[in-house]
Amino acid sequence: MSLALVSGTMAMAHAQSMPVSDNAPRGGTSIYVCKDENGRVISSDQPIDACARRNMRELNRDGSVRRVLPPPLTRQQEREAAQQALVRQEQERALKAQQAHDRHLLLTYKTPEDLRKRQEQQIQLIDEEISAAMRRILVLDQNLKEEREQAAEWQKKQDRPNARLPYAVQQR
């Protein structure tokens, strides 16, 4: 066996053991395959224009599928994708806001019991305000009844049954 043959074999073995990145562009190493409108299988070493609106497979030299190239999105699909992206962003924003709120609660209150006590205090304050407002409504309602009774008595004393009330009484 000659020295050239041995060194050539070693060089070839060394080249085969070298890792090759799938992302690195290599001229002519990919094969593009798709079916056209008529159902014929078309293959090329470049992306195929006739299959621009169909799925196209990019194959490695050994025939394994490297990736599937989807057709470009239609305007409707682009709008739907944009809408879905907006919904996702809004959900992420809401989640982050909720997490920030939860962190704030954890920093403010030592235990869940502290939080419950604070909530009960706030509810009690609101209930007190509602009670005060209800008492005020009852007082105002009683005042209104008294004023209406006075107005009815005044109209009875007048000679005309539909006489207008004096301005001072109307303002009360």
PLY file of the C-alpha trace (Angstrom):
ply
format ascii 1.0
element vertex 172
property float x
property float y
property float z
element edge 171
property int vertex1
property int vertex2
end_header
0.00 0.00 0.00
1.37 3.37 -0.92
1.82 6.33 1.37
-0.45 8.53 -0.81
-3.34 6.11 -0.49
-2.98 5.91 3.30
-2.73 9.68 3.74
-5.67 10.20 1.35
-7.76 7.74 3.34
-6.87 9.50 6.58
-7.70 12.89 5.09
-11.07 11.60 3.93
-11.81 10.09 7.36
-10.82 13.37 9.00
-13.09 15.37 6.67
-16.04 13.08 7.39
-15.59 13.43 11.15
-15.62 17.25 10.99
-18.98 18.65 12.16
-20.79 20.73 9.58
-23.32 23.31 10.74
-26.79 22.98 9.20
-27.16 26.75 9.34
-24.05 27.45 7.30
-24.85 28.13 3.64
-23.35 25.51 1.38
-23.75 25.91 -2.32
-25.85 23.15 -3.85
-26.24 21.06 -0.69
-30.00 21.59 -0.35
-32.69 20.23 -2.61
-36.09 21.91 -2.74
-39.09 19.69 -3.49
-42.78 20.48 -3.93
-45.88 19.50 -5.88
-47.26 21.98 -8.40
-50.95 22.64 -9.20
-51.06 19.58 -11.47
-49.67 17.28 -8.77
-46.25 16.87 -10.40
-43.27 16.68 -8.07
-40.73 19.39 -8.85
-37.23 19.50 -7.39
-34.47 22.06 -7.70
-31.33 23.27 -5.99
-33.03 26.67 -5.46
-36.44 27.62 -4.07
-39.05 26.90 -6.75
-41.11 29.84 -8.05
-43.91 27.58 -9.31
-44.49 26.43 -5.73
-44.50 29.88 -4.16
-48.06 29.35 -2.87
-47.50 25.79 -1.61
-45.46 24.06 1.07
-41.94 23.35 -0.08
-39.58 20.87 1.58
-35.87 21.59 1.85
-33.93 18.33 1.83
-30.36 17.55 2.85
-28.06 15.77 0.41
-29.03 12.44 1.96
-32.75 13.08 1.36
-33.72 13.85 4.94
-36.00 16.83 5.48
-34.08 19.82 6.77
-37.17 22.04 7.07
-40.54 22.73 5.51
-40.97 26.16 3.95
-44.60 27.28 4.30
-46.20 29.44 1.62
-46.33 33.18 2.29
-49.31 34.29 4.38
-52.35 35.81 2.71
-53.52 39.24 3.83
-56.27 37.65 5.91
-53.77 35.30 7.56
-51.43 38.24 8.24
-54.29 40.16 9.90
-55.20 37.11 12.00
-51.57 36.59 12.99
-51.26 40.26 13.94
-54.48 40.03 15.98
-53.24 36.91 17.74
-49.94 38.66 18.48
-51.83 41.58 20.02
-53.90 39.21 22.15
-50.73 37.42 23.28
-49.06 40.74 24.13
-52.10 41.84 26.13
-52.16 38.53 28.01
-48.44 38.85 28.78
-48.95 42.45 29.94
-51.83 41.39 32.20
-49.78 38.52 33.60
-46.83 40.83 34.35
-49.16 43.34 36.01
-50.69 40.58 38.15
-47.24 39.33 39.12
-46.15 42.86 40.06
-49.31 43.27 42.13
-48.67 39.95 43.88
-45.05 40.95 44.61
-46.27 44.24 46.06
-48.73 42.40 48.32
-46.01 40.02 49.48
-43.74 42.95 50.31
-46.49 44.90 52.09
-48.04 42.11 54.19
-46.08 39.57 56.15
-48.77 36.89 56.20
-52.06 36.19 54.43
-53.79 36.86 57.78
-52.42 40.44 57.73
-53.90 40.90 54.28
-57.30 39.55 55.39
-57.32 41.90 58.41
-56.55 44.87 56.16
-59.31 43.85 53.75
-61.78 43.57 56.65
-60.78 47.04 57.87
-61.33 48.49 54.40
-64.71 46.77 54.10
-65.71 48.08 57.52
-64.81 51.65 56.47
-66.90 51.30 53.32
-69.82 49.89 55.33
-69.61 52.87 57.70
-69.69 55.28 54.76
-72.72 53.48 53.33
-74.49 53.65 56.71
-73.78 57.38 57.01
-75.07 57.96 53.48
-78.24 55.97 54.23
-78.85 58.03 57.40
-78.38 61.23 55.39
-80.84 59.98 52.75
-83.43 59.26 55.47
-82.98 62.75 56.94
-83.30 64.37 53.52
-86.35 62.25 52.73
-87.99 63.35 55.99
-87.18 67.00 55.18
-88.70 66.60 51.73
-91.91 65.17 53.20
-92.17 68.09 55.63
-91.61 70.63 52.85
-94.26 68.97 50.67
-96.73 69.00 53.56
-96.06 72.70 54.12
-96.51 73.40 50.42
-99.81 71.48 50.39
-101.06 73.44 53.41
-100.08 76.72 51.78
-101.97 75.83 48.59
-105.08 74.92 50.63
-105.02 78.37 52.26
-104.93 80.10 48.89
-108.11 81.02 47.04
-106.77 79.38 43.88
-106.10 75.63 44.13
-103.25 75.62 41.51
-101.47 78.73 42.77
-97.71 78.75 42.47
-95.64 78.58 45.61
-93.70 81.68 46.65
-90.15 81.83 45.35
-88.62 81.43 48.84
-90.57 78.21 49.39
-89.68 76.89 45.94
-85.97 77.34 46.67
-86.03 75.15 49.77
0 1
1 2
2 3
3 4
4 5
5 6
6 7
7 8
8 9
9 10
10 11
11 12
12 13
13 14
14 15
15 16
16 17
17 18
18 19
19 20
20 21
21 22
22 23
23 24
24 25
25 26
26 27
27 28
28 29
29 30
30 31
31 32
32 33
33 34
34 35
35 36
36 37
37 38
38 39
39 40
40 41
41 42
42 43
43 44
44 45
45 46
46 47
47 48
48 49
49 50
50 51
51 52
52 53
53 54
54 55
55 56
56 57
57 58
58 59
59 60
60 61
61 62
62 63
63 64
64 65
65 66
66 67
67 68
68 69
69 70
70 71
71 72
72 73
73 74
74 75
75 76
76 77
77 78
78 79
79 80
80 81
81 82
82 83
83 84
84 85
85 86
86 87
87 88
88 89
89 90
90 91
91 92
92 93
93 94
94 95
95 96
96 97
97 98
98 99
99 100
100 101
101 102
102 103
103 104
104 105
105 106
106 107
107 108
108 109
109 110
110 111
111 112
112 113
113 114
114 115
115 116
116 117
117 118
118 119
119 120
120 121
121 122
122 123
123 124
124 125
125 126
126 127
127 128
128 129
129 130
130 131
131 132
132 133
133 134
134 135
135 136
136 137
137 138
138 139
139 140
140 141
141 142
142 143
143 144
144 145
145 146
146 147
147 148
148 149
149 150
150 151
151 152
152 153
153 154
154 155
155 156
156 157
157 158
158 159
159 160
160 161
161 162
162 163
163 164
164 165
165 166
166 167
167 168
168 169
169 170
170 171
